[in-house]
Amino acid sequence: MRTGGEVLVDALRINGVDRIFCVPGESYLAVLDALYDASGDIDLVVCRQEGGAAYMAEAYGKLTGKPGICFVTRGPGATNASVGVHTAFQDSTPMILFVGQVAREQSDREAFQEIDYRRMFGPLAKWVVQIDDTARIPELIGQAFHRAVNGRPGPVVVALPEDMLTDCADIADARAYTRVEANPADAQMEQLRGLLSCAERPLMIVGGGGWDAAAVDDIRHFAELADLPVAASFRCQDLFDNSHPNYAGDLGLAAPPLLTRRVRDADLLLVVGARLGEMTTGGYTLVDVPVPRQRLVHVYPGIEELGRVYQADLPINSGMKAFAARARALGRIERPASVWTEGAHADYLAHVEPSRLGRAPGAVQMEEIIEWLRGRLPADAILTNGAGNYSAWLHRFYQYRSFRSQLAPSNGSMGYGVPAAIAAKLMAPQRMVVCLAGDGCFLMNGQELATAVHYRANAIFIVVNNGMYGTIRMHQERSYPGRVSGTALTNPDFAVLARAYGVHGEFVDTTAAFAPAFERAAASGRPALIEIRVDPEALTPRMSLTEIREQALAQLAR
């Protein structure tokens, strides 16, 4: 006889769980007790807020390809964690969120912290289930893992009534989940060969979830053999070596104009793993809905996405690993002679050259700092970030050279970078991990510095402080120039705040001061934070705050 908590923890061990992120709650004490006996197999990482715990689980899922596991309590715990579930859904990241629930006899009375999780998480997750019978734990946990990893990967939510976890049952365990991957048909691969062989201006776009290092290597070889320029979808830059001669840049916020022109001018788009969402398509303007001007081959692991927005000439339901291997096996594909691929990479290299920009306002030039990091960090360094205008410098000027060196939310969620960096450092302690966050972004989950110190997750956190919600201020100046409302911030001294947590703290207000501060941080032997104080005028890599406002005023005057 085992309690529901013990049956659940045994099921987690069987399914290969080695780390859990959580904020403890009385609603799942029976699970915490069972984890006491499983401490030799499962590391329990206790976080300071459920949103941070959920982000860590999502980052774990991105890095490993296994479901990131998060436990939170009912009600407020679940609502706090929902931000990580939404991130996992839009990033196609395998994740399972376990939520404590009120006792079954109290359900449907609006008991303390009661929420109907099927209704709450229905649009945010691949599947939501409540386990009301202890005897069904092995079955339903197995199904949760199966759904999280197969097809389009994504989050699953499992609600656990408190009394169900303390009930006892004599039941057998289920086997571990099995990965099932769709494969492209032979006829589809031959049709792809034919389309590529006559294309003069093809472009491959990679993105989404379900990749591993072998698939990334296969898709690189395929691009070389077919002489294809390769673009990455929003915040998926680490799926293709940015220094490779076939790399054409990333399609995201402020995508290079020459790259967006190539998307429009392409006669064949081969989209592998990306959904072709709003960010990647420039608000659905680069590719016509529903029938694109370009010939479209859309490869996607979830059948529900094929034909959902775009009607492809060749839709292929396939996992990334299977498709990449089959594509590589096509061998060399002869195409019309062209400088299309070479020109795409040349355009990209010109775009990431900081000297092309005029000097930004203030004593800190962020493009020079990112260029320095590009030369200083090892190829396998992991960089994390959340949302904010500061990320524009990172995405434009840093070059990701290895798989899973970028952890960033494609849903534009603020506060992601700090917890993601902690999870990354715990998972890969031998790799350098650097988080970039804006002042607004950092303070959404900055309390997780305490978690970093507790578990000795020695990441380096860089806070770019301009005293405002910069992205919103940018849009505000474009739409309502000069009418500043709700975007100004008063910040602490971040370096002093870091020291209060036991973190090595540095303050930088010139470009030249950054490199020695970073080296001191890297040598500190503990988590470290570097605050970079930037001029509020330096709002984007392309335009200053004043230039954005003056342009908007000129347009209004017309």
Order of alpha helices (4+ residues) and beta strands (2+ residues): beta-alpha-beta-alpha-beta-alpha-beta-alpha-beta-alpha-beta-alpha-beta-alpha-beta-alpha-beta-alpha-beta-beta-alpha-beta-beta-beta-alpha-alpha-alpha-beta-alpha-beta-alpha-beta-alpha-alpha-beta-alpha-alpha-beta-alpha-beta-alpha
